[in-house]
């Protein structure tokens, strides 16, 4: 009986250590799946900071394993969220398990959801701040269940690229002008309008039309509506921004 109790205590301690919550600057990444060894130039997106110059490049630590040293930056495994970028793949979002022995945040991703990746170029005229929000869902069929998360960035001069968009697993919304949390304008859903060949050019009337269609279909997790107040708000804000055109293009 004593041996059984001792073994149970040891098992509980091991489980507790695996679920430890720590603050650290050291991250270890394991990617599983038959294509993991083919990944090149692997990056982490941490806590939704999605501008490509904010992605954290990973260093190879063997087959399908990578590490990162965040330097003076730290993350807490209690609340930090991560997703993976690499060559032909993006992942859904995961949380890390803390290892108290070597003070590392340990991540595991399943590789890789099959589906086209697109790099989407955005250019607004006249130049104005434009933001995007990626609403990332847990990828269907993943062995490792992901978590819902939001990833976002702002192009301060009205032009930039949204990298590794996989519309089968995320909704990408474009927000024109600074985001007003008290009177938000509905984001323009790119999933439905991006084309693989050529550049889509939208005038202000074109943007308004697509926002109306979104409201009618109940996109952005809202009930379908053709409320004149909601539509008038979008028209008013776009008028104040003096938007002339938005160019959206899939690039290599």
C-alpha positions in Angstrom: 0.0 0.0 0.0 2.8 2.4 0.9 4.5 1.8 -2.5 1.2 2.4 -4.3 0.7 5.7 -2.4 4.3 6.8 -3.1 3.9 6.0 -6.8 0.6 8.0 -6.9 2.3 11.0 -5.2 5.2 10.9 -7.7 2.7 10.8 -10.6 0.8 13.8 -9.2 4.1 15.7 -8.8 5.1 15.0 -12.4 1.7 16.1 -13.7 1.9 19.3 -11.6 5.3 20.0 -13.0 4.1 19.6 -16.5 1.3 22.1 -15.9 3.6 24.6 -14.1 3.0 28.2 -14.8 6.3 30.1 -15.2 7.7 33.3 -16.7 10.6 32.8 -19.0 12.4 34.0 -22.1 13.3 30.4 -23.3 10.9 28.5 -25.6 11.2 25.0 -27.0 9.1 23.9 -29.9 8.3 20.3 -31.1 6.4 19.8 -34.3 4.9 16.4 -35.0 3.6 14.9 -38.3 5.1 13.4 -41.4 6.0 16.8 -42.9 7.7 18.4 -39.9 11.2 17.7 -41.1 10.5 19.7 -44.3 9.8 22.9 -42.5 12.3 25.7 -43.2 12.6 29.2 -41.8 10.3 28.6 -38.9 8.8 31.5 -36.8 6.5 32.0 -33.8 3.8 34.6 -33.6 3.5 35.4 -29.9 0.5 37.0 -28.2 -1.1 37.9 -31.5 1.7 40.3 -32.7 1.5 39.5 -36.4 3.6 42.0 -38.2 6.3 39.9 -39.9 9.1 42.0 -38.3 7.6 40.9 -34.9 7.7 37.2 -35.7 10.3 35.3 -33.6 12.7 33.3 -35.7 13.3 29.8 -34.3 16.7 28.0 -34.2 16.9 24.4 -35.2 17.6 22.0 -32.3 17.3 18.7 -34.3 14.7 17.1 -36.5 11.3 18.7 -35.9 12.6 20.6 -32.9 13.4 24.3 -32.5 14.2 26.8 -29.8 14.0 30.5 -29.2 15.7 32.9 -26.8 13.5 36.0 -26.3 16.4 37.9 -24.8 15.1 40.6 -22.5 11.5 39.8 -23.4 9.6 37.2 -21.4 6.3 35.4 -21.6 4.1 33.8 -19.0 2.8 30.3 -19.7 -0.4 31.1 -17.9 -1.6 33.4 -20.6 0.7 33.5 -23.6 -0.5 32.3 -27.0 1.5 31.1 -29.9 1.2 30.1 -33.5 3.7 28.8 -36.0 4.7 30.0 -39.4 7.1 28.2 -41.7 7.5 27.8 -45.5 4.4 25.9 -46.5 2.5 26.0 -43.2 0.8 28.0 -40.6 -0.7 26.5 -37.4 -3.6 27.3 -35.2 -2.9 28.8 -31.8 -1.6 26.9 -28.8 -0.6 27.6 -25.2 2.7 26.4 -23.7 3.5 24.1 -20.8 6.0 25.4 -18.3 9.0 23.3 -17.2 10.2 24.4 -13.8 13.4 22.4 -14.0 15.0 24.2 -16.9 12.6 27.2 -16.9 11.4 26.8 -20.5 8.0 27.2 -22.2 7.4 24.0 -24.1 5.1 24.0 -27.2 3.9 21.3 -29.5 2.3 21.8 -32.9 0.8 19.2 -35.3 2.1 19.7 -38.8 0.5 20.6 -41.1 -3.0 21.5 -42.2 -3.3 21.1 -45.9 -4.7 24.1 -47.7 -3.5 27.0 -49.8 -1.5 29.8 -48.1 -1.8 33.3 -49.4 0.3 36.4 -48.8 -2.1 39.3 -49.2 -0.9 42.8 -50.1 -3.0 45.7 -49.0 -2.7 49.3 -50.3 -5.1 52.2 -49.3 -5.4 55.5 -51.1 -5.0 58.1 -49.8 -2.5 56.5 -47.3 -4.0 56.1 -43.8 -3.6 53.7 -40.9 -5.1 50.3 -41.7 -5.3 47.4 -39.4 -6.2 43.7 -39.8 -7.5 41.1 -37.4 -7.1 37.4 -37.9 -9.7 35.4 -36.1 -7.9 32.0 -35.9 -10.0 28.9 -35.2 -8.8 25.5 -33.9 -7.9 23.6 -37.1 -10.2 20.8 -37.8 -8.7 17.3 -37.6 -5.6 18.4 -35.7 -4.3 15.8 -33.2 -3.4 18.6 -30.8 -6.5 20.7 -30.2 -5.8 24.4 -30.6 -7.4 27.4 -29.0 -9.3 30.3 -30.5 -7.2 33.4 -30.8 -6.9 36.8 -32.4 -3.8 38.0 -34.3 -3.5 41.6 -35.5 -1.3 44.3 -36.8 -1.5 47.9 -38.2 0.1 49.3 -41.3 0.6 53.0 -40.2 1.1 54.2 -43.8 -1.8 52.3 -45.3 0.2 49.6 -47.1 1.7 46.2 -46.1 1.4 42.4 -46.5 -0.6 39.9 -44.5 1.6 36.7 -44.5 0.6 33.0 -44.6 -3.2 33.6 -44.6 -5.0 30.3 -44.6 -8.7 31.2 -45.0 -9.8 27.6 -44.4 -8.8 28.1 -40.7 -9.1 31.8 -40.1 -11.2 34.9 -40.9 -9.2 37.9 -41.8 -10.8 41.4 -41.4 -9.5 44.7 -42.7 -10.2 47.8 -40.6 -9.8 51.1 -42.3 -8.5 54.0 -40.2 -7.8 53.8 -36.4 -10.0 51.4 -34.6 -12.6 53.2 -32.5 -13.6 50.8 -29.7 -16.6 52.9 -28.8 -17.9 53.1 -32.4 -16.2 50.3 -34.3 -16.8 50.0 -38.0 -17.4 46.5 -39.3 -14.2 45.0 -40.6 -14.0 44.1 -44.2 -13.9 40.3 -44.5 -11.1 39.4 -46.9 -11.9 35.6 -47.1 -14.9 36.3 -49.4 -13.3 38.8 -51.7 -9.6 37.9 -52.2 -8.9 36.6 -55.7 -5.8 34.5 -56.7 -5.3 36.3 -60.0 -5.1 40.0 -60.4 -5.7 42.9 -58.0 -9.1 43.6 -56.5 -9.7 47.4 -56.5 -12.5 48.7 -54.3 -13.8 52.3 -54.3 -15.5 53.6 -51.2 -18.9 52.6 -52.7 -17.5 49.1 -53.3 -16.3 48.8 -49.6 -19.7 50.0 -48.4 -21.5 47.5 -50.6 -19.5 44.6 -49.2 -20.0 45.8 -45.6 -23.7 45.8 -46.3 -23.5 42.3 -47.7 -21.6 41.1 -44.6 -24.2 42.6 -42.3 -27.0 40.9 -44.2 -25.2 37.6 -43.9 -24.4 38.0 -40.2 -20.6 37.9 -40.6 -18.2 38.8 -37.8 -20.1 36.8 -35.2 -23.1 39.1 -35.3 -26.8 38.4 -36.1 -27.8 39.2 -39.7 -29.0 42.8 -39.9 -29.7 45.6 -42.5 -30.0 48.2 -39.8 -29.9 51.7 -41.3 -28.1 53.0 -38.2 -25.3 50.5 -38.6 -24.9 51.1 -42.3 -25.0 54.9 -41.8 -22.2 54.6 -39.3 -20.0 52.7 -41.8 -20.8 55.3 -44.5 -20.1 58.2 -42.2 -16.8 56.8 -41.0 -15.6 56.0 -44.5 -16.6 59.6 -45.6 -14.6 61.1 -42.7 -11.6 59.1 -43.8 -11.9 60.3 -47.4 -11.3 56.8 -48.6 -10.8 56.7 -52.4 -9.7 53.1 -53.1 -8.4 49.9 -51.5 -6.2 47.6 -53.5 -6.0 43.9 -52.4 -3.7 41.5 -54.2 -2.5 38.0 -53.6 1.3 38.0 -53.9 3.9 35.2 -53.9 
